[in-house]
Amino acid sequence: MDIKNEHDIAKASSTPANHMLFAGGYVLLAIISLGVYFLFRLHIFAFTPLLEKLLPKLALACFCTFIILSLARFAERSITRHAHVKSQGYNLVRVIRLLSLFVVFLVFISFLNANWYTTAASLGIVSLILGFALQTPIASLMGWVYIVIRSPFKVGDRIQVSNFTGDVVEINYLDTTLWEFAGDYLTNDLPSGRLIRFPNSLIFQDEVYNYSWNKFPYIWNEIPFHVAYESDLPFIEQSIRRIATEELGDMDEKVKELRQMIKKTPVDELEVKEYPFVQLRINANTWVEVLLIYLVEPKHSGTTRTNLIKRILEELMKEPDKVMFPKTNAR
């Protein structure tokens, strides 16, 4: 299954119409389960004494189960339709599904075992055994809880965890799925076409780099241009800054936002320019390196970089007397 088809299927399963279809199916199954329960209570069929006692409880447990699942689907439909932030709605739906499965588990245990004290003791023993046997999955489940509560990333964010980099397309209870960009076969930030799945427990072991922070969804990027010592450096700097401003738009508001955020932190004396700025440095060989430094949205950095390089080189090459590029083999 390719990435597009998998993404379309996941999207279709979360539509309001789909939730209503499932909810209607659960209600129908609940009615059937209730009818089966009354049939067993009428003793129309001959069963062993154990089955005569067990089957009505099982039918009633199924009735309660389908009612719980239908209510969960109605809640998911309401969240999907009214959630203003898709990532928050996504997390709420996941929480509701987990809670509904947990309640269903308790319903079956309670109906099949009338003694609550015995049920609680059994659950304690089972939990102890599973705790030792399933340490890694439990750690991943706790990682999911941490992701939902602390929100180090959400669906749609561009992140890096350990050696994995990509856009988050799904956060499950045990693992997270990334749509990889860059990777082993690319040196830019374009999608590689591969999916990465890593256990949620990994966030307790490695740093999480989020390039899509909702409070300031930009990163600093830079492009180096190499020119000869004899070039007109003020002209080059002015030309690069002008083209970058035309291409990127006004950055004053973005930088003001960043400055306001910095004021609320212990960080001091951080120089933040109010426009795309240019820095010069001497290369170890035979040229001057002119660096264009600017703000850009992470997912648009590749396209923006390409457009800037094209326009800047085209402009600089119009003035060969002022802009001299290195021509020796040392370059």
C-alpha positions as CSV (number, residue, x, y, z in Angstrom):
1,M,0.0,0.0,0.0
2,D,1.4,3.4,-1.0
3,I,1.5,6.4,1.2
4,K,-1.3,8.2,-0.5
5,N,-3.7,5.3,-0.3
6,E,-2.9,4.6,3.4
7,H,-3.4,8.3,4.2
8,D,-6.7,8.4,2.4
9,I,-8.0,5.3,4.2
10,A,-7.0,6.7,7.6
11,K,-8.8,10.0,6.7
12,A,-11.9,8.3,5.5
13,S,-12.2,6.2,8.7
14,S,-12.4,9.4,10.8
15,T,-15.2,11.2,8.8
16,P,-18.5,12.0,10.6
17,A,-20.5,9.9,8.2
18,N,-18.2,6.9,8.9
19,H,-18.7,7.4,12.7
20,M,-22.5,7.4,12.2
21,L,-22.3,4.2,10.1
22,F,-20.4,2.4,12.9
23,A,-22.6,3.8,15.6
24,G,-25.8,2.6,13.8
25,G,-24.2,-0.9,13.4
26,Y,-23.4,-1.0,17.1
27,V,-26.9,0.0,18.0
28,L,-28.3,-2.8,15.8
29,L,-26.0,-5.4,17.3
30,A,-27.0,-4.2,20.8
31,I,-30.7,-4.8,20.0
32,I,-29.8,-8.2,18.7
33,S,-27.8,-9.0,21.8
34,L,-30.8,-7.9,24.0
35,G,-33.1,-10.1,22.0
36,V,-30.8,-13.1,22.4
37,Y,-30.7,-12.4,26.2
38,F,-34.5,-12.6,26.5
39,L,-34.5,-15.8,24.4
40,F,-32.0,-17.4,26.9
41,R,-34.1,-16.2,29.8
42,L,-37.2,-18.0,28.4
43,H,-35.3,-21.3,28.5
44,I,-36.4,-22.2,25.0
45,F,-33.1,-24.0,24.2
46,A,-31.7,-26.8,26.3
47,F,-28.2,-26.2,27.6
48,T,-26.1,-27.6,30.4
49,P,-26.6,-25.8,33.7
50,L,-23.2,-24.0,33.3
51,L,-24.2,-22.7,29.9
52,E,-27.7,-21.7,31.0
53,K,-26.0,-19.5,33.6
54,L,-23.2,-18.2,31.4
55,L,-24.9,-17.4,28.1
56,P,-27.5,-14.8,29.4
57,K,-24.6,-13.0,31.1
58,L,-22.6,-13.1,28.0
59,A,-25.5,-11.7,25.9
60,L,-26.1,-8.9,28.4
61,A,-22.4,-8.1,28.4
62,C,-22.5,-7.9,24.6
63,F,-25.5,-5.6,24.8
64,C,-23.7,-3.2,27.2
65,T,-20.5,-3.4,25.0
66,F,-22.3,-2.4,21.8
67,I,-24.1,0.5,23.7
68,I,-20.7,1.7,25.0
69,L,-19.1,1.5,21.5
70,S,-22.0,3.3,19.9
71,L,-21.8,6.1,22.5
72,A,-18.1,6.4,21.8
73,R,-18.7,6.7,18.1
74,F,-21.3,9.4,18.7
75,A,-18.7,11.3,20.8
76,E,-16.0,10.9,18.2
77,R,-18.4,12.2,15.5
78,S,-19.1,15.3,17.7
79,I,-15.4,15.9,18.2
80,T,-14.6,15.4,14.5
81,R,-17.2,18.0,13.5
82,H,-16.6,20.6,16.1
83,A,-12.9,20.4,16.9
84,H,-11.2,23.8,16.0
85,V,-7.7,22.2,16.2
86,K,-7.5,19.0,14.3
87,S,-4.6,17.7,16.3
88,Q,-6.5,18.1,19.6
89,G,-9.5,16.4,18.1
90,Y,-7.3,13.6,17.0
91,N,-5.9,13.1,20.5
92,L,-9.4,13.2,22.1
93,V,-10.7,10.5,19.7
94,R,-7.8,8.3,20.7
95,V,-8.4,8.8,24.4
96,I,-12.2,8.0,23.9
97,R,-11.3,4.8,22.1
98,L,-8.9,3.7,24.7
99,L,-11.3,4.4,27.6
100,S,-14.2,2.7,25.8
101,L,-12.1,-0.5,25.4
102,F,-11.1,-0.3,29.0
103,V,-14.8,0.0,30.1
104,V,-15.8,-2.9,27.8
105,F,-13.1,-5.0,29.5
106,L,-14.5,-4.2,32.9
107,V,-18.1,-4.9,31.8
108,F,-17.1,-8.4,30.6
109,I,-15.2,-9.1,33.8
110,S,-18.0,-7.9,36.0
111,F,-20.8,-9.8,34.2
112,L,-18.8,-13.1,34.1
113,N,-17.7,-12.8,37.7
114,A,-20.3,-11.7,40.2
115,N,-17.8,-11.4,43.1
116,W,-16.2,-8.0,42.8
117,Y,-13.5,-8.8,45.4
118,T,-12.4,-11.8,43.3
119,T,-12.6,-9.7,40.2
120,A,-10.3,-7.1,41.6
121,A,-7.9,-9.6,43.0
122,S,-7.8,-11.4,39.6
123,L,-7.2,-8.1,37.8
124,G,-4.3,-7.3,40.2
125,I,-2.6,-10.7,39.6
126,V,-3.1,-10.4,35.8
127,S,-1.8,-6.8,35.8
128,L,1.3,-7.9,37.8
129,I,2.0,-10.7,35.3
130,L,1.4,-8.5,32.3
131,G,3.6,-5.8,33.8
132,F,6.6,-8.0,33.7
133,A,5.8,-9.7,30.4
134,L,4.9,-6.5,28.5
135,Q,7.3,-3.9,29.8
136,T,8.1,-2.5,26.3
137,P,4.5,-2.1,25.1
138,I,3.5,-0.6,28.5
139,A,6.4,1.9,28.2
140,S,5.1,2.8,24.7
141,L,1.6,3.3,26.0
142,M,3.0,5.6,28.7
143,G,4.8,7.4,25.9
144,W,1.5,7.9,24.2
145,V,0.0,9.3,27.4
146,Y,3.0,11.7,27.6
147,I,2.5,12.8,24.0
148,V,-1.2,13.5,24.6
149,I,-0.6,15.5,27.9
150,R,2.7,17.3,27.2
151,S,2.3,17.5,23.4
152,P,6.0,17.5,22.3
153,F,4.5,17.0,18.9
154,K,1.2,16.5,17.2
155,V,-0.2,15.2,13.9
156,G,1.1,17.4,11.1
157,D,4.3,18.5,12.8
158,R,7.7,18.1,11.3
159,I,10.0,16.5,13.9
160,Q,13.2,14.6,14.5
161,V,13.5,11.8,17.0
162,S,16.8,10.0,17.3
163,N,17.8,9.5,13.6
164,F,14.2,9.7,12.3
165,T,13.0,12.9,10.6
166,G,9.6,13.4,9.1
167,D,6.1,14.7,9.3
168,V,3.9,13.1,11.8
169,V,0.9,11.4,10.1
170,E,-0.3,9.1,12.9
171,I,0.1,8.7,16.7
172,N,-1.1,5.3,17.9
173,Y,-1.2,3.9,21.4
174,L,2.1,2.0,20.9
175,D,3.9,3.7,18.0
176,T,4.1,6.9,15.9
177,T,4.3,7.1,12.1
178,L,6.3,9.6,10.2
179,W,6.3,10.5,6.6
180,E,10.1,10.7,6.1
181,F,11.8,13.7,4.5
182,A,15.5,13.7,3.5
183,G,16.7,10.3,4.7
184,D,19.5,8.1,3.3
185,Y,18.8,8.9,-0.4
186,L,18.2,12.7,-0.3
187,T,20.3,15.7,0.9
188,N,17.3,18.1,0.8
189,D,14.1,18.3,2.8
190,L,11.8,16.7,0.3
191,P,9.7,13.6,1.2
192,S,11.7,10.4,0.6
193,G,8.5,8.3,0.0
194,R,9.2,6.1,3.0
195,L,7.2,5.7,6.2
196,I,8.9,5.5,9.6
197,R,7.3,3.8,12.6
198,F,9.0,4.1,16.0
199,P,7.8,3.0,19.5
200,N,6.4,5.8,21.6
201,S,8.8,4.8,24.4
202,L,11.6,6.3,22.3
203,I,10.6,9.8,23.4
204,F,11.8,8.9,26.9
205,Q,15.2,8.0,25.6
206,D,16.1,10.6,22.9
207,E,15.7,14.2,22.2
208,V,12.6,15.4,20.3
209,Y,13.2,18.2,17.8
210,N,10.0,19.9,16.7
211,Y,10.3,22.2,13.6
212,S,6.6,23.1,13.7
213,W,6.2,24.8,17.0
214,N,2.8,26.5,17.0
215,K,3.9,29.5,18.9
216,F,6.6,30.3,16.4
217,P,6.4,28.0,13.3
218,Y,9.6,29.3,11.6
219,I,13.2,28.3,11.5
220,W,16.4,30.2,10.5
221,N,17.9,29.1,7.3
222,E,21.0,30.3,5.4
223,I,22.4,30.2,1.9
224,P,26.1,30.8,1.1
225,F,27.3,32.6,-2.0
226,H,31.0,32.7,-2.9
227,V,32.5,35.8,-4.5
228,A,36.1,37.0,-5.2
229,Y,37.9,39.5,-2.9
230,E,37.7,42.2,-5.6
231,S,33.9,42.2,-5.7
232,D,31.8,45.1,-4.6
233,L,30.7,43.7,-1.3
234,P,28.2,46.5,-0.3
235,F,26.5,46.2,-3.6
236,I,26.2,42.4,-3.2
237,E,24.9,42.7,0.3
238,Q,22.3,45.3,-0.7
239,S,21.2,43.3,-3.8
240,I,20.8,40.0,-1.8
241,R,18.8,41.7,1.0
242,R,16.5,43.4,-1.5
243,I,15.7,40.2,-3.4
244,A,15.3,38.3,-0.2
245,T,12.8,40.8,1.1
246,E,10.8,40.7,-2.2
247,E,10.7,36.9,-2.2
248,L,10.1,36.4,1.5
249,G,7.9,39.4,2.3
250,D,8.0,41.5,5.4
251,M,9.6,39.7,8.4
252,D,9.2,42.5,11.0
253,E,6.1,41.0,12.5
254,K,7.7,37.5,12.7
255,V,10.8,38.9,14.4
256,K,8.8,40.9,16.8
257,E,6.9,37.8,17.8
258,L,10.3,36.1,18.4
259,R,11.6,39.0,20.5
260,Q,8.5,39.0,22.7
261,M,8.9,35.3,23.3
262,I,12.6,35.7,24.2
263,K,11.7,38.4,26.7
264,K,9.6,35.8,28.6
265,T,12.6,33.5,29.0
266,P,16.0,33.8,30.8
267,V,17.8,34.2,27.5
268,D,19.7,37.5,27.4
269,E,21.6,39.5,24.7
270,L,20.3,37.5,21.7
271,E,20.6,39.6,18.6
272,V,17.6,39.2,16.3
273,K,17.7,41.1,13.0
274,E,14.5,42.7,11.7
275,Y,15.0,41.8,8.1
276,P,16.7,39.1,6.0
277,F,20.3,39.9,6.9
278,V,23.6,39.2,5.3
279,Q,26.9,38.2,7.0
280,L,30.4,38.0,5.5
281,R,33.2,35.6,6.3
282,I,36.5,34.7,4.8
283,N,36.7,31.3,3.3
284,A,39.9,29.2,4.0
285,N,40.6,29.1,0.2
286,T,40.3,32.0,-2.2
287,W,37.0,33.7,-1.8
288,V,34.6,35.6,0.5
289,E,31.5,33.7,1.7
290,V,28.3,35.8,1.7
291,L,25.6,34.3,3.9
292,L,22.0,35.1,3.5
293,I,20.1,34.3,6.8
294,Y,16.3,34.4,6.8
295,L,13.2,33.0,8.5
296,V,11.2,30.3,6.7
297,E,8.5,27.7,7.4
298,P,10.2,24.3,7.7
299,K,8.0,22.6,5.1
300,H,8.6,25.4,2.5
301,S,12.4,25.7,3.1
302,G,13.4,23.7,0.0
303,T,11.2,25.6,-2.4
304,T,12.1,28.9,-0.8
305,R,15.8,28.2,-1.0
306,T,15.6,27.3,-4.7
307,N,13.7,30.4,-5.6
308,L,16.1,32.6,-3.7
309,I,19.2,31.1,-5.3
310,K,17.7,31.5,-8.8
311,R,16.8,35.1,-8.4
312,I,19.9,36.2,-6.5
313,L,22.3,34.6,-9.0
314,E,20.4,36.0,-11.9
315,E,20.6,39.5,-10.4
316,L,24.3,39.2,-9.5
317,M,25.3,38.0,-12.9
318,K,24.0,41.2,-14.5
319,E,26.9,43.1,-12.9
320,P,30.1,41.1,-13.7
321,D,32.2,44.2,-12.9
322,K,30.8,44.4,-9.4
323,V,30.2,40.7,-8.7
324,M,33.2,38.5,-9.5
325,F,32.9,34.8,-8.8
326,P,35.9,32.6,-8.1
327,K,37.2,31.0,-11.3
328,T,40.2,29.0,-10.0
329,N,40.2,25.2,-9.5
330,A,40.5,25.9,-5.8
331,R,36.8,26.5,-5.7
